[in-house]
Amino acid sequence: MANQSSALLLRRQLAELNKDGVAGFSAGLTDDSNIYEWDVMVMGPPDTLYEGGYFRARLSFPPEYPVMPPKMRFVSEMWHPNVYPDGEVCISILHPPGEDKYGYEDASERWLPIHTVETILISVISMLSGPNDESPANLEAAKEWRENYPVFKKKVQRVVRRSCEE
């Protein structure tokens, strides 16, 4: 039953995204037979280092969605303090609901079933606009962001260029 209701919810969210169109990203199914795997294209936000980039990502939803959050991973190369070297996005909204065992995040910052694909992607665009270097997923990128911004900027510009060539 949970599978059917999560599948229906995901179909509705995909239809709404494609009908209304939201600036900054587009989404579609990786394979028409699997509602739980989405391909996403994130456009680098204007007035950020990522402007002009087209970054491919994958959203993988658990059968327990919307009770549990999806995972998001950039398929395109990404250099960002809140993206693991393997491309997995690390932001509060994608962390499982409840208390943070490390005490860093409030439960209200973590996943809540009221979130949608749209709120996730808006959070990712916000993350690209302003990294959180207090809790980095990519320590090297966070260190560069803080201590050697010109080198960080140059790496991001290279990533943006490559994203346009893909």
URURFEN-V834338 format. One record per residue. OMEGA is omega as a letter, one per 40 degrees, with the letter a starting at -180 (999 if undefined). NEAR is the number of other C-alpha atoms within 12 Angstrom. Layout:
((OMEGA NEAR) (OMEGA NEAR))
This chain:
((i 9) (i 15) (a 19) (a 16) (i 17) (i 26) (i 24) (i 19) (a 27) (i 35) (i 26) (a 18) (i 28) (i 30) (i 20) (i 19) (a 24) (i 20) (a 13) (a 14) (a 16) (a 21) (i 19) (i 29) (i 31) (a 31) (i 35) (a 31) (i 26) (a 19) (a 13) (a 13) (a 12) (a 20) (a 31) (i 35) (a 28) (i 33) (a 30) (i 33) (i 33) (i 42) (i 34) (a 34) (i 27) (i 17) (i 15) (i 21) (a 32) (a 38) (i 26) (a 24) (i 33) (a 30) (i 39) (i 32) (i 35) (i 31) (i 40) (a 30) (i 30) (i 24) (a 24) (i 22) (e 33) (i 30) (i 26) (a 26) (i 34) (i 37) (i 31) (i 37) (i 34) (i 32) (i 26) (i 30) (i 31) (i 38) (a 41) (i 45) (a 34) (i 40) (i 35) (i 26) (i 24) (i 20) (a 26) (a 31) (a 38) (i 35) (a 40) (a 32) (i 36) (i 39) (a 31) (a 29) (i 26) (a 23) (i 18) (a 17) (i 12) (i 10) (a 12) (a 16) (i 22) (i 19) (a 20) (i 20) (a 21) (a 28) (i 32) (a 26) (i 25) (i 19) (i 29) (i 31) (i 43) (a 31) (i 22) (a 33) (i 37) (i 25) (i 32) (i 39) (i 34) (i 25) (i 29) (a 35) (a 23) (a 22) (i 31) (a 27) (i 25) (a 18) (a 23) (i 28) (i 26) (a 27) (a 22) (i 24) (i 32) (i 29) (i 24) (i 23) (a 29) (a 21) (a 15) (a 15) (i 18) (i 15) (i 19) (a 25) (a 24) (i 19) (i 24) (i 31) (i 25) (i 22) (i 28) (i 31) (a 23) (a 21) (a 28) (a 22) (a 14) (999 15))
